[in-house]
Amino acid sequence: MSSYTIANENMWKRWYEDNEPEQIPIPYYQQKISEQSDIGPFMKLLLVRSISVDRSILMAKEFLRNTKEMGSTKEMGSTYVDPVTDTIEMVYNEMVCDVPVIFLSSRGDGELL
């Protein structure tokens, strides 16, 4: 990989400096990644993470959202990356007296006011 990267420095620099490198084809490796549907998306996640750390959370969310069924493992999907929108009333209705509940609220949540 290093010899190809050095030989095609301008293509890699363009990819690295892009605002959304995870959205554009990876130089030289995009076809190889696309051909390997079982491990290709994970390879892309690792490559983006190794070169553009600031985009790794977005890439990880995309990876989880698009993960397909592998053997006995079910699809992960957006359930694991979309924000939880439970209200305090919904949590209260499901509470039982012997199970502790932690409800995290973030700035801008008008629920508790």
C-alpha positions in Angstrom: 0.0 0.0 0.0 2.8 2.5 0.9 4.5 2.2 -2.6 1.2 2.9 -4.3 0.3 5.8 -2.0 3.7 7.4 -2.7 3.4 6.9 -6.4 -0.1 8.5 -6.4 0.4 11.1 -3.8 -1.9 13.7 -5.5 -4.9 11.3 -5.6 -4.4 10.4 -2.0 -3.9 14.0 -0.9 -7.1 15.0 -2.7 -9.0 12.2 -0.9 -7.4 13.0 2.5 -8.2 16.7 2.2 -11.8 16.3 1.1 -14.4 17.5 3.6 -16.1 14.1 3.4 -13.5 11.5 2.4 -15.8 8.6 3.5 -18.3 9.6 0.8 -15.9 9.5 -2.2 -14.1 6.5 -3.7 -10.8 5.6 -2.1 -8.0 5.8 -4.6 -7.0 2.4 -6.0 -8.8 0.4 -3.3 -12.5 1.3 -3.9 -13.0 -1.5 -6.4 -11.3 -4.1 -4.2 -13.4 -3.0 -1.2 -16.6 -3.1 -3.3 -15.8 -6.7 -4.6 -15.5 -8.0 -1.0 -19.0 -7.4 0.3 -18.4 -9.4 3.5 -15.3 -7.5 4.8 -15.0 -4.6 2.4 -17.1 -2.1 4.4 -15.0 -2.9 7.5 -11.8 -2.4 5.5 -13.1 1.0 4.4 -13.9 1.9 8.0 -10.4 1.0 9.1 -8.8 2.9 6.2 -10.8 6.1 6.9 -10.0 5.7 10.7 -6.3 5.4 10.0 -6.1 8.4 7.7 -8.9 10.7 8.9 -9.5 10.2 12.6 -12.0 13.1 12.7 -14.3 11.3 10.3 -14.2 7.9 12.0 -17.3 8.3 14.1 -19.4 9.2 11.0 -17.8 6.3 9.2 -18.5 3.9 12.1 -22.2 5.0 12.1 -22.4 4.4 8.4 -20.8 1.0 8.8 -23.3 0.0 11.6 -26.2 1.4 9.6 -25.3 -0.7 6.6 -24.1 -3.9 8.2 -25.9 -6.9 6.6 -26.6 -10.3 8.0 -23.5 -12.5 8.4 -24.2 -16.1 9.3 -26.3 -16.2 12.4 -25.7 -12.6 13.3 -28.7 -10.3 12.6 -28.4 -7.0 10.8 -27.4 -4.2 13.1 -29.0 -1.3 11.2 -30.0 2.2 12.2 -31.3 1.0 15.6 -27.8 1.1 16.9 -26.9 4.6 15.7 -30.1 6.7 15.7 -30.7 8.8 18.8 -33.1 7.4 21.4 -36.2 9.5 21.6 -37.8 8.1 24.7 -39.6 10.6 26.9 -39.5 10.6 30.6 -43.1 9.5 30.6 -42.3 6.5 28.4 -39.5 5.5 30.8 -41.7 6.0 33.8 -44.5 3.8 32.4 -42.0 0.9 32.0 -40.3 1.2 35.4 -40.4 -1.5 38.0 -39.5 -0.9 41.6 -36.5 -3.2 41.8 -34.7 -2.0 38.7 -32.7 1.3 38.8 -33.3 3.7 36.0 -30.8 6.2 34.7 -32.3 8.8 32.4 -29.7 11.1 30.7 -30.9 14.4 29.4 -28.9 16.7 27.2 -28.9 20.4 26.7 -32.0 21.5 24.8 -34.3 18.8 26.2 -37.3 20.6 27.4 -38.7 17.4 28.9 -37.6 18.0 32.4 -38.6 21.7 32.8 
